[in-house]
Amino acid sequence: MSRSSTKKREQVALFAAAILVAIGGIIYELILGAAASYLVGDSILSFSLATGVTLFGMGIGSLLVNYIKLHPATSFATNEIILGLIGGNSVMLMYLGFVFTRSHWLIFAIISLAIGICIGLEIPLLMKMFQEFGRKSSVKLFSKILALDYFGALIASLLFPLVMLPYLGLMRSAYLVAALNIGVAVLILKQMKASKIIMTISVIATMLLLGFFIFATEIEHGIDKRTYKDPVMWQQQTPYQKIVLTRYKNDTRLFLNRNLQFSSLDEARYHETLSASALSSVANPKRVLIMGGGDGLLARDVLKYPSVEHITLVDIDEVMTNLAKTNHLLTDINQRSLHDPRVSIVNQDAFQFAFSTSDKYDVVLIDLVDPSNEKLAKLYSEQLYRQIGNILTERGVMVTQATSSFFSPHAFYMVANTVKSSHPERYVTAFSVNVPSFGEWGFVLSAPQAEVVASQPLPKNLRYQNQKLLTFLTKQNAVSVPSGPTSTLVSPRITDVYNSDMRQWRYE
């Protein structure tokens, strides 16, 4: 083979390396932000720190390249091996830090910085290698490398949310990207007379990462056993959340992104209060819309009202609703409510559904997760509550869960004020009930007039609620809400307020 064809092959390998390292670099940033978001719940802070610290590390790496005296190809291959080992184990290290220490933010920052430094070394070392293989540095060459880097970033930004996260999960995605880094190292080593030591290290690192990739589920389950107090019976990462079911004796618990959603020991206090407060405020309610409630527990209680003819349950996560229909731990609790012919399941974003439906409802029940990140803020906005008013019948009633009135009082007040602002012609009241697993939990109700609230009889087969208690909660013991700001799509204040409330309890 001629020397010119050899050089051409070497340069093709280098260009291929440029696009591969770009894909890996962006995916690492996304993995770090997503992992931190799942662990602590503040996605804005998580992704901002992941991006900022990683970029800062890239700046340091770009400067450090001037002090590296090894052969460029050897340096590049070594850097990819180090990046693969750190990045591949990043999710596991963050999970361990979250479970066993209170220094998870420090661990997150150190990992992000180390990954950033390694990423920052890549392009300068690639430029050095092009020089080594006989191609002079130029604006044209640099622009080509940057173009490949940006193209790789686009591929990564599509690949991670659409393919890797839903099908592999965070930990396996990290190990797959790490294997990509080692593959780039091997690609470069083949174009040079690599020492046996570097090649051996590459092979060992590849086998190590492959092993971690294969056993990632077992590793994650092992960590989760220490995270959750009770035995983990089922878990899965979906495109929207991580779902975990635990059970100890008679206590079944559902967690979404590590946040408790219910305990079977006291969930009736929450679900019966949410459903009864609305359904007892409408005479003979027929059509009911449930936003969220993919576990089927709220639908179970709504079906106890004999006048109900149809329930539309809107939950974005098909995995959650399928689990509620098939897993015996959930079907034993929800009494197979999602199999009832009166229940129609729509796996769609609740916000989009509210603006696309042409149906009218006597009751709208909002059982969505707390507004811990900006993606959820729209579900607590004036725009959504106003639209719900449009899809209610003239006698229709809306009730939303409104976070804890004790642990997140300012968020609770903001939800109430946002509903009041959205429904100026309606009667809006806030109230709470004690749920031992959560403490005091808040709700906000919107009805045509005050007189209709809790005016209709309750079914006799409820486990917790009764007419006297419900009247006391919604009327005599209703919460006095101070006037304050609201949350909108343009100004989603609810997320900052909620996280500020919860920080004192969760991030001490």
URSULBEL-V844733 format. One record per pair of residues at least 6 apart in sequence whose ideal C-beta (glycine too) atoms are under 7 Angstrom apart, sorted by the first residue. I is the first residue (numbers start at 1). J is the second residue. D is the distance in Angstrom with one decimal. If there is no record, write none. Layout:
i->I j->J d->D
i->I j->J d->D
This chain:
i->7 j->133 d->5.9
i->7 j->134 d->5.5
i->10 j->133 d->4.7
i->10 j->191 d->4.7
i->11 j->130 d->7.0
i->11 j->133 d->6.2
i->11 j->135 d->6.1
i->13 j->187 d->5.6
i->13 j->188 d->6.9
i->13 j->191 d->5.2
i->14 j->126 d->6.1
i->14 j->129 d->5.8
i->14 j->130 d->6.0
i->15 j->148 d->6.2
i->16 j->187 d->6.7
i->17 j->126 d->6.5
i->17 j->184 d->5.0
i->17 j->187 d->5.9
i->17 j->188 d->6.1
i->18 j->126 d->5.8
i->18 j->145 d->5.1
i->18 j->148 d->4.3
i->18 j->149 d->6.2
i->19 j->148 d->4.5
i->19 j->151 d->6.2
i->19 j->152 d->4.4
i->20 j->180 d->6.1
i->20 j->184 d->5.0
i->21 j->122 d->4.7
i->21 j->184 d->6.0
i->22 j->148 d->6.5
i->22 j->149 d->4.2
i->22 j->152 d->2.7
i->22 j->153 d->5.5
i->23 j->152 d->4.4
i->23 j->155 d->5.5
i->23 j->156 d->4.4
i->24 j->177 d->4.9
i->24 j->180 d->5.2
i->24 j->181 d->5.5
i->25 j->119 d->4.4
i->26 j->153 d->4.7
i->26 j->156 d->3.7
i->26 j->157 d->6.1
i->27 j->156 d->4.8
i->27 j->160 d->5.2
i->27 j->173 d->7.0
i->27 j->177 d->5.0
i->28 j->87 d->5.0
i->28 j->115 d->5.2
i->28 j->177 d->6.3
i->29 j->50 d->5.5
i->29 j->51 d->5.9
i->29 j->54 d->5.2
i->30 j->160 d->4.7
i->31 j->90 d->6.7
i->31 j->91 d->6.4
i->31 j->170 d->5.9
i->31 j->173 d->6.0
i->31 j->174 d->5.3
i->32 j->50 d->4.1
i->32 j->90 d->6.4
i->32 j->111 d->6.9
i->32 j->112 d->5.4
i->33 j->46 d->5.0
i->33 j->47 d->3.7
i->33 j->50 d->3.8
i->34 j->165 d->7.0
i->34 j->170 d->6.1
i->35 j->91 d->5.1
i->35 j->94 d->5.1
i->35 j->170 d->5.4
i->36 j->46 d->3.6
i->36 j->50 d->6.5
i->36 j->94 d->6.9
i->36 j->108 d->5.4
i->37 j->43 d->4.0
i->37 j->46 d->4.2
i->37 j->47 d->6.8
i->37 j->373 d->6.6
i->38 j->242 d->6.1
i->38 j->257 d->5.1
i->38 j->258 d->6.7
i->39 j->94 d->6.7
i->39 j->98 d->4.7
i->39 j->104 d->6.5
i->39 j->258 d->6.9
i->40 j->46 d->6.8
i->41 j->372 d->4.2
i->41 j->373 d->6.9
i->42 j->372 d->6.9
i->42 j->373 d->6.9
i->42 j->499 d->5.2
i->43 j->373 d->3.7
i->43 j->374 d->6.6
i->44 j->373 d->6.7
i->44 j->374 d->5.8
i->49 j->109 d->6.9
i->49 j->112 d->6.9
i->50 j->112 d->5.6
i->53 j->109 d->5.5
i->53 j->112 d->4.0
i->53 j->113 d->5.4
i->53 j->116 d->6.4
i->54 j->112 d->5.0
i->54 j->115 d->6.1
i->54 j->116 d->3.9
i->54 j->119 d->7.0
i->55 j->116 d->6.5
i->56 j->113 d->7.0
i->56 j->116 d->6.3
i->57 j->112 d->6.8
i->57 j->113 d->4.4
i->57 j->114 d->6.9
i->57 j->115 d->6.7
i->57 j->116 d->2.1
i->57 j->117 d->4.4
i->57 j->120 d->6.2
i->58 j->116 d->4.8
i->58 j->119 d->5.2
i->58 j->120 d->3.4
i->59 j->120 d->6.3
i->60 j->117 d->5.3
i->60 j->120 d->6.3
i->61 j->116 d->6.7
i->61 j->117 d->4.1
i->61 j->118 d->6.4
i->61 j->119 d->6.5
i->61 j->120 d->2.4
i->61 j->121 d->4.2
i->62 j->120 d->4.6
i->62 j->124 d->5.8
i->64 j->117 d->6.9
i->64 j->121 d->6.6
i->65 j->121 d->5.5
i->65 j->124 d->4.0
i->65 j->125 d->6.2
i->68 j->75 d->5.0
i->72 j->125 d->5.6
i->72 j->128 d->3.7
i->72 j->129 d->4.5
i->72 j->132 d->5.2
i->73 j->129 d->5.5
i->73 j->132 d->6.8
i->73 j->188 d->5.4
i->73 j->191 d->7.0
i->73 j->192 d->4.5
i->74 j->198 d->6.2
i->75 j->125 d->5.5
i->76 j->125 d->4.2
i->76 j->126 d->6.8
i->76 j->129 d->6.2
i->76 j->188 d->5.6
i->77 j->185 d->4.1
i->77 j->188 d->5.2
i->77 j->189 d->5.2
i->77 j->198 d->5.9
i->77 j->202 d->7.0
i->78 j->198 d->6.8
i->79 j->118 d->5.6
i->79 j->121 d->5.0
i->79 j->122 d->6.7
i->79 j->125 d->6.5
i->80 j->181 d->4.6
i->80 j->182 d->6.5
i->80 j->184 d->5.1
i->80 j->185 d->3.9
i->81 j->182 d->6.2
i->81 j->185 d->5.5
i->81 j->201 d->6.1
i->81 j->202 d->6.1
i->81 j->205 d->5.2
i->82 j->118 d->5.9
i->83 j->115 d->6.7
i->83 j->118 d->3.8
i->83 j->181 d->5.0
i->84 j->178 d->3.9
i->84 j->181 d->3.7
i->84 j->182 d->4.7
i->84 j->205 d->6.1
i->84 j->209 d->6.3
i->85 j->178 d->7.0
i->85 j->205 d->6.1
i->86 j->111 d->6.7
i->86 j->114 d->5.2
i->86 j->115 d->6.0
i->86 j->118 d->6.9
i->87 j->115 d->5.4
i->87 j->174 d->6.2
i->87 j->177 d->6.2
i->87 j->178 d->5.2
i->87 j->181 d->6.8
i->88 j->174 d->5.4
i->88 j->175 d->4.8
i->88 j->178 d->2.8
i->88 j->209 d->5.0
i->88 j->212 d->6.5
i->90 j->111 d->4.9
i->90 j->115 d->6.9
i->90 j->174 d->5.6
i->91 j->170 d->4.9
i->91 j->171 d->4.6
i->91 j->174 d->4.7
i->92 j->171 d->6.3
i->92 j->219 d->6.2
i->93 j->107 d->6.3
i->93 j->111 d->6.1
i->94 j->104 d->6.7
i->94 j->107 d->6.1
i->94 j->108 d->5.9
i->94 j->111 d->6.7
i->95 j->223 d->4.9
i->96 j->223 d->6.5
i->97 j->103 d->6.3
i->97 j->104 d->4.4
i->97 j->107 d->3.7
i->98 j->104 d->4.4
i->99 j->223 d->6.0
i->99 j->226 d->5.1
i->99 j->227 d->5.1
i->123 j->145 d->6.2
i->123 j->149 d->6.8
i->126 j->145 d->6.2
i->127 j->137 d->6.0
i->130 j->141 d->6.3
i->131 j->137 d->6.0
i->135 j->141 d->6.4
i->164 j->173 d->4.3
i->165 j->173 d->6.4
i->165 j->239 d->6.4
i->166 j->238 d->6.6
i->166 j->239 d->4.0
i->168 j->176 d->6.5
i->169 j->237 d->4.0
i->170 j->237 d->6.8
i->171 j->216 d->4.5
i->171 j->219 d->6.8
i->171 j->220 d->5.4
i->172 j->213 d->5.9
i->172 j->216 d->4.6
i->175 j->209 d->5.4
i->175 j->212 d->5.0
i->175 j->213 d->3.9
i->175 j->216 d->6.1
i->176 j->213 d->6.3
i->178 j->209 d->4.9
i->179 j->206 d->6.5
i->179 j->209 d->5.1
i->179 j->210 d->6.6
i->179 j->213 d->6.8
i->182 j->202 d->5.9
i->182 j->205 d->5.4
i->182 j->206 d->4.8
i->182 j->209 d->6.5
i->185 j->202 d->5.4
i->186 j->202 d->5.5
i->189 j->198 d->6.4
i->189 j->199 d->5.8
i->189 j->202 d->6.5
i->221 j->232 d->6.5
i->224 j->232 d->5.2
i->224 j->235 d->6.5
i->224 j->244 d->6.8
i->225 j->232 d->6.2
i->228 j->244 d->6.7
i->228 j->246 d->5.1
i->230 j->246 d->4.0
i->230 j->247 d->6.2
i->230 j->248 d->3.8
i->230 j->251 d->6.9
i->230 j->253 d->6.5
i->231 j->246 d->6.2
i->231 j->247 d->6.3
i->231 j->248 d->6.5
i->232 j->244 d->6.0
i->232 j->246 d->5.5
i->233 j->245 d->4.9
i->233 j->246 d->6.2
i->233 j->247 d->5.0
i->233 j->329 d->6.2
i->234 j->245 d->4.3
i->234 j->327 d->6.3
i->235 j->242 d->7.0
i->235 j->243 d->6.5
i->235 j->244 d->4.4
i->236 j->243 d->5.4
i->236 j->319 d->6.2
i->238 j->317 d->5.5
i->238 j->319 d->4.3
i->240 j->316 d->5.8
i->240 j->317 d->4.8
i->241 j->256 d->4.8
i->241 j->257 d->5.1
i->241 j->317 d->6.4
i->242 j->257 d->5.4
i->243 j->256 d->6.1
i->243 j->319 d->6.6
i->243 j->320 d->6.1
i->243 j->323 d->6.7
i->244 j->255 d->4.2
i->245 j->252 d->6.8
i->245 j->254 d->5.9
i->245 j->327 d->6.9
i->245 j->329 d->5.7
i->246 j->253 d->4.8
i->247 j->329 d->6.2
i->250 j->264 d->7.0
i->250 j->265 d->6.9
i->251 j->263 d->5.8
i->251 j->264 d->5.9
i->251 j->265 d->5.2
i->252 j->264 d->4.3
i->252 j->329 d->5.1
i->252 j->333 d->6.4
i->253 j->260 d->6.2
i->253 j->262 d->6.9
i->253 j->263 d->5.1
i->254 j->261 d->4.4
i->254 j->262 d->5.5
i->254 j->295 d->5.9
i->255 j->261 d->6.5
i->256 j->369 d->6.1
i->260 j->437 d->6.4
i->261 j->295 d->6.9
i->262 j->270 d->6.9
i->262 j->295 d->6.9
i->262 j->297 d->6.6
i->263 j->437 d->4.1
i->264 j->333 d->5.3
i->266 j->435 d->5.5
i->266 j->436 d->5.0
i->266 j->437 d->5.4
i->267 j->297 d->5.9
i->268 j->463 d->4.4
i->268 j->464 d->4.5
i->269 j->433 d->5.8
i->269 j->435 d->4.7
i->269 j->464 d->5.1
i->270 j->435 d->5.0
i->270 j->441 d->6.1
i->271 j->297 d->4.9
i->271 j->298 d->5.2
i->271 j->301 d->5.1
i->272 j->301 d->5.5
i->272 j->462 d->5.3
i->272 j->463 d->6.8
i->272 j->464 d->5.0
i->272 j->465 d->4.3
i->273 j->433 d->4.6
i->273 j->443 d->6.7
i->273 j->465 d->6.1
i->273 j->473 d->6.9
i->274 j->298 d->6.4
i->274 j->365 d->6.0
i->274 j->367 d->6.4
i->274 j->399 d->5.9
i->274 j->401 d->6.3
i->274 j->443 d->6.2
i->275 j->298 d->6.0
i->275 j->301 d->4.3
i->275 j->302 d->5.3
i->275 j->365 d->6.3
i->276 j->458 d->5.7
i->276 j->462 d->7.0
i->276 j->465 d->4.7
i->276 j->470 d->5.5
i->277 j->399 d->5.3
i->277 j->443 d->6.4
i->277 j->445 d->5.6
i->277 j->454 d->6.8
i->277 j->470 d->6.5
i->277 j->474 d->5.6
i->278 j->363 d->4.8
i->278 j->365 d->5.9
i->278 j->397 d->4.7
i->278 j->399 d->4.2
i->278 j->445 d->6.8
i->279 j->285 d->5.4
i->279 j->302 d->6.8
i->279 j->305 d->5.2
i->279 j->363 d->5.8
i->280 j->454 d->5.0
i->280 j->455 d->6.9
i->280 j->456 d->4.6
i->280 j->458 d->5.8
i->280 j->470 d->6.4
i->281 j->397 d->4.5
i->281 j->447 d->5.2
i->281 j->452 d->4.9
i->281 j->453 d->5.0
i->281 j->454 d->6.3
i->281 j->455 d->6.5
i->281 j->456 d->6.9
i->282 j->362 d->5.1
i->282 j->363 d->5.9
i->282 j->395 d->5.8
i->282 j->396 d->6.9
i->282 j->397 d->5.3
i->282 j->456 d->6.9
i->283 j->456 d->5.9
i->284 j->307 d->4.1
i->285 j->305 d->6.6
i->285 j->307 d->5.8
i->285 j->308 d->6.2
i->285 j->362 d->4.1
i->285 j->363 d->5.0
i->286 j->307 d->6.0
i->286 j->308 d->6.5
i->286 j->309 d->4.6
i->286 j->362 d->5.7
i->287 j->309 d->6.7
i->287 j->310 d->5.2
i->287 j->361 d->4.9
i->287 j->362 d->5.4
i->288 j->302 d->5.4
i->288 j->308 d->5.9
i->288 j->311 d->4.8
i->288 j->361 d->6.3
i->288 j->362 d->6.7
i->288 j->363 d->4.5
i->288 j->365 d->6.8
i->289 j->312 d->5.0
i->289 j->361 d->4.4
i->289 j->364 d->4.7
i->290 j->298 d->5.6
i->290 j->299 d->6.1
i->290 j->311 d->6.3
i->290 j->313 d->4.6
i->290 j->314 d->6.9
i->290 j->365 d->4.9
i->290 j->367 d->6.3
i->291 j->314 d->5.3
i->291 j->350 d->4.1
i->291 j->366 d->4.7
i->291 j->367 d->6.7
i->291 j->368 d->6.0
i->292 j->315 d->5.9
i->292 j->350 d->6.6
i->292 j->366 d->6.6
i->292 j->367 d->4.0
i->292 j->368 d->4.0
i->293 j->299 d->6.2
i->293 j->313 d->6.0
i->293 j->315 d->6.6
i->293 j->367 d->4.1
i->294 j->315 d->3.5
i->294 j->317 d->6.0
i->294 j->320 d->3.8
i->294 j->321 d->4.8
i->294 j->324 d->6.0
i->295 j->324 d->5.1
i->295 j->330 d->6.1
i->295 j->334 d->6.4
i->296 j->324 d->4.1
i->296 j->330 d->6.6
i->296 j->334 d->3.4
i->296 j->337 d->4.5
i->296 j->338 d->4.6
i->297 j->333 d->6.4
i->297 j->334 d->5.2
i->298 j->365 d->6.1
i->298 j->367 d->5.2
i->299 j->311 d->5.7
i->299 j->313 d->5.7
i->299 j->337 d->4.2
i->299 j->338 d->6.4
i->299 j->343 d->5.6
i->300 j->334 d->4.7
i->300 j->335 d->5.1
i->300 j->337 d->4.0
i->302 j->308 d->5.9
i->302 j->311 d->5.7
i->303 j->337 d->5.8
i->303 j->340 d->5.8
i->303 j->342 d->6.7
i->304 j->459 d->4.4
i->304 j->461 d->5.8
i->304 j->462 d->6.9
i->305 j->459 d->5.9
i->308 j->342 d->6.7
i->309 j->342 d->6.5
i->310 j->342 d->5.6
i->311 j->342 d->5.8
i->311 j->343 d->4.7
i->312 j->344 d->5.2
i->312 j->346 d->6.2
i->313 j->343 d->6.0
i->313 j->344 d->7.0
i->313 j->345 d->5.2
i->313 j->346 d->6.9
i->314 j->346 d->4.7
i->314 j->348 d->5.9
i->314 j->350 d->5.1
i->314 j->353 d->4.8
i->315 j->321 d->5.3
i->315 j->347 d->6.4
i->316 j->347 d->6.4
i->316 j->348 d->6.5
i->316 j->349 d->5.2
i->316 j->350 d->7.0
i->318 j->347 d->4.3
i->321 j->338 d->6.5
i->321 j->345 d->5.2
i->321 j->347 d->6.4
i->323 j->330 d->6.3
i->324 j->330 d->4.9
i->324 j->334 d->6.0
i->324 j->338 d->5.5
i->325 j->338 d->4.7
i->325 j->339 d->6.4
i->337 j->343 d->6.4
i->338 j->345 d->6.4
i->346 j->353 d->6.2
i->350 j->368 d->6.5
i->350 j->379 d->6.1
i->351 j->378 d->5.1
i->351 j->379 d->5.9
i->351 j->384 d->5.7
i->354 j->384 d->6.0
i->354 j->387 d->4.8
i->354 j->388 d->6.0
i->354 j->391 d->6.5
i->355 j->387 d->5.7
i->357 j->391 d->6.1
i->359 j->391 d->6.8
i->360 j->391 d->6.0
i->360 j->392 d->7.0
i->360 j->393 d->5.0
i->361 j->391 d->5.9
i->361 j->392 d->6.1
i->361 j->393 d->6.7
i->361 j->396 d->6.1
i->362 j->393 d->5.4
i->362 j->395 d->6.7
i->362 j->396 d->5.3
i->363 j->396 d->6.7
i->363 j->397 d->5.6
i->364 j->388 d->5.3
i->364 j->392 d->6.3
i->364 j->398 d->4.4
i->365 j->399 d->5.8
i->366 j->400 d->3.7
i->366 j->401 d->6.5
i->367 j->401 d->5.8
i->368 j->379 d->5.2
i->369 j->376 d->6.5
i->370 j->403 d->5.2
i->370 j->498 d->6.2
i->371 j->377 d->5.4
i->371 j->379 d->6.9
i->371 j->380 d->4.8
i->371 j->411 d->7.0
i->371 j->494 d->4.6
i->371 j->495 d->5.4
i->371 j->498 d->5.1
i->372 j->495 d->7.0
i->372 j->498 d->6.2
i->372 j->499 d->6.5
i->373 j->495 d->6.1
i->374 j->492 d->5.8
i->374 j->495 d->5.4
i->377 j->487 d->6.4
i->377 j->492 d->3.4
i->377 j->494 d->5.4
i->377 j->495 d->4.7
i->378 j->384 d->6.5
i->378 j->489 d->5.8
i->380 j->415 d->5.9
i->380 j->418 d->6.5
i->380 j->487 d->5.5
i->380 j->494 d->4.6
i->381 j->487 d->5.6
i->381 j->488 d->5.4
i->381 j->489 d->5.2
i->381 j->492 d->6.8
i->382 j->418 d->5.6
i->382 j->421 d->5.7
i->382 j->422 d->4.7
i->382 j->486 d->5.7
i->382 j->488 d->5.0
i->383 j->488 d->6.6
i->383 j->489 d->5.3
i->385 j->418 d->6.3
i->385 j->419 d->5.2
i->385 j->422 d->3.7
i->385 j->423 d->6.7
i->386 j->422 d->4.4
i->388 j->398 d->5.4
i->389 j->422 d->6.6
i->389 j->423 d->5.4
i->392 j->398 d->6.3
i->395 j->448 d->6.1
i->397 j->445 d->6.8
i->397 j->446 d->6.8
i->397 j->447 d->4.7
i->398 j->446 d->4.5
i->399 j->443 d->5.8
i->399 j->445 d->4.7
i->400 j->415 d->6.7
i->400 j->443 d->6.8
i->400 j->444 d->5.4
i->401 j->443 d->6.0
i->402 j->412 d->5.1
i->402 j->415 d->4.0
i->402 j->416 d->6.5
i->402 j->430 d->6.8
i->402 j->442 d->4.1
i->402 j->443 d->5.7
i->402 j->444 d->4.7
i->403 j->411 d->4.7
i->403 j->412 d->5.3
i->403 j->415 d->6.8
i->403 j->442 d->6.1
i->403 j->498 d->6.3
i->404 j->412 d->6.9
i->404 j->438 d->6.2
i->404 j->439 d->5.8
i->404 j->440 d->6.2
i->404 j->441 d->5.7
i->404 j->442 d->6.4
i->405 j->412 d->4.7
i->405 j->432 d->4.2
i->405 j->440 d->4.8
i->405 j->441 d->6.8
i->405 j->442 d->3.8
i->405 j->479 d->6.3
i->406 j->439 d->5.0
i->406 j->440 d->4.1
i->407 j->439 d->6.2
i->407 j->501 d->6.6
i->407 j->502 d->6.5
i->407 j->505 d->5.7
i->408 j->498 d->5.5
i->408 j->501 d->3.7
i->408 j->502 d->5.8
i->409 j->501 d->6.7
i->410 j->497 d->5.0
i->410 j->501 d->5.3
i->411 j->494 d->6.2
i->411 j->497 d->4.9
i->411 j->498 d->4.0
i->411 j->501 d->5.4
i->412 j->442 d->4.3
i->413 j->481 d->5.2
i->413 j->482 d->6.3
i->413 j->484 d->5.6
i->414 j->484 d->6.4
i->414 j->485 d->6.6
i->414 j->486 d->6.8
i->414 j->487 d->5.8
i->414 j->493 d->6.6
i->414 j->494 d->5.5
i->414 j->497 d->5.4
i->415 j->444 d->5.5
i->416 j->428 d->7.0
i->416 j->430 d->4.3
i->416 j->444 d->4.9
i->416 j->481 d->4.4
i->417 j->481 d->6.6
i->417 j->483 d->6.6
i->417 j->484 d->5.1
i->417 j->485 d->6.9
i->417 j->486 d->5.2
i->418 j->486 d->4.2
i->418 j->487 d->5.1
i->419 j->428 d->5.3
i->419 j->444 d->4.9
i->419 j->446 d->5.6
i->420 j->428 d->4.6
i->421 j->486 d->4.7
i->423 j->446 d->4.8
i->426 j->446 d->5.1
i->426 j->447 d->6.4
i->426 j->448 d->6.2
i->427 j->447 d->5.1
i->427 j->448 d->7.0
i->427 j->449 d->5.6
i->427 j->450 d->4.5
i->428 j->444 d->6.6
i->428 j->446 d->5.0
i->429 j->445 d->5.4
i->429 j->453 d->6.8
i->429 j->474 d->6.5
i->429 j->478 d->5.0
i->430 j->442 d->6.4
i->430 j->444 d->5.0
i->430 j->478 d->6.6
i->430 j->479 d->4.5
i->430 j->481 d->5.1
i->431 j->443 d->5.7
i->431 j->473 d->5.0
i->431 j->474 d->5.1
i->431 j->477 d->6.7
i->431 j->478 d->5.0
i->431 j->479 d->5.9
i->432 j->440 d->4.8
i->432 j->441 d->5.9
i->432 j->442 d->4.6
i->432 j->443 d->6.9
i->432 j->479 d->6.1
i->433 j->441 d->5.9
i->433 j->473 d->5.9
i->434 j->440 d->5.6
i->435 j->441 d->5.0
i->445 j->453 d->6.7
i->445 j->474 d->6.8
i->447 j->453 d->5.5
i->453 j->474 d->5.4
i->453 j->475 d->6.7
i->454 j->470 d->5.0
i->454 j->471 d->4.9
i->454 j->474 d->5.1
i->454 j->475 d->6.7
i->457 j->467 d->6.8
i->458 j->465 d->6.3
i->458 j->466 d->6.6
i->458 j->467 d->5.7
i->458 j->470 d->6.9
i->485 j->493 d->5.8
i->487 j->493 d->4.8
i->487 j->494 d->3.8
